[in-house]
Structure formats: C-alpha cells, structure tokens
Amino acid sequence: ANLFLLMSSILGAKTAGTHTQFVQWFMEECVDCLEQGSHNSILQFMPFSMVSELVKVSTMSSPKIVLAITDLSLPLGRRVAAKAIAAL
C-alpha cells in the first residue's frame, strides 16, 4: 500500500522522468501478470486516484489497461474506470 502511495505522489508531481517511466513499467508488469492468470494481485492496494494520474502521464493508456487496473466489482471502481476511459 505504501509503494502505491509513493507511486501516486510521483505521478502527481509535475515533472516526468525516469521515476515516471518506472511507474509505467511497473504497472505494465502488473497488467501482464493479471493476463497470465495471477489471482492475488498487488493492484488491490492501488488507490483509485492513481488511475486518472496514470492516464494523464502515461503513454500506455488504453481502455484495456484501465479496465485491468481498476476493480470493476466496486461501484467507485466502475465510475473511476468510466471517467478514465472517457479522458483517453
């Protein structure tokens, strides 16, 4: 959970660099693990606010990734995903 809070603050900073690229790479790896059938996802600790931050700074933004990193079983998760996809 603390790692995701740190990543969220990195994405919220107004400067992009290697630290931002690391967050993008990390999220891509998380999505790859989900696609390979990993059931205990570390993404459960990601704050919802991080989704919109990723969409703003990320070159990896696609509806597929937004849906993969968002918990769609929760009403808030569905709203966050819908807003993020609309912002793409």
N, C-alpha and C positions, 0 to 999 in steps of 0.2 A: 504494500500500500504506500509506503514511504517513497519507494522508487517511482511510482506513478505520480505522486505529488511533486517530486523533483522534476520529472519529465514535463509535467504540466506547466511548471514555472519556467522551464526552458522554452517551451513553445509560446508561452505568454510574453516572453521578452521580445523586444522589438528588433533584435539583431539575429540574423541567421548565420550559421557557420557549421563547423564540424559537429558541434553538440546537437544541432538541429538535425543534421544528417544521421547521427547516431540514433536519435529517437525514431526517425522514419524507418531506418533499417531494423530496429528492434520491433517496431510494430509490424513490419512486413514479415519478419520471422514468426511472430505470434500468429499471424494470419495463416502462414504456411503450416504451422503446427496444428492449427484447427482443421485445415483441409486434409491433413494426414490422419485425422481421427483422434486427436488428443482430447480427452474428455475433461480433464482437470486443468482448465485454462487459467493462466495468470491474469487474463483480461478481466476477471471478475473484480479485481482490485482497482481497475481504472476508473477515475471519476468521469461522470457524464460530460462535464465541461471540456474534457480533453478532446472529445470527438470534434467539436467545432473548431478548436485550436488546430488540430491536425489538418482539417480541411483547408483552413486559411493558409497554412505554410507548406503544405505537403504537395509534392509532385506525384505522390502515389494515390491521390484522391480519386476514387471511383465508387459508384454505388455498391459494388461487390465488397469492397474493403470496409466501407461504412457499415454495411449490414453485418459483416463478420465481426467487427469490433464492438458492436452495440448489443446490449442484452434486450432482445426483442420480446422477451416474455414479460417485461415490465412496461406499464403504460408510459412512464417517463422515458424509457429507452426507445420506445417507438416514436415518441414525439421528437426526441433528440435526433434520431436517425432521419426522420422525415425532413426536419429543418436542415440538417447537414447535406442531404441529397439535393434539396431544393437550392442550396447555396453553391452546388458544384457548377 
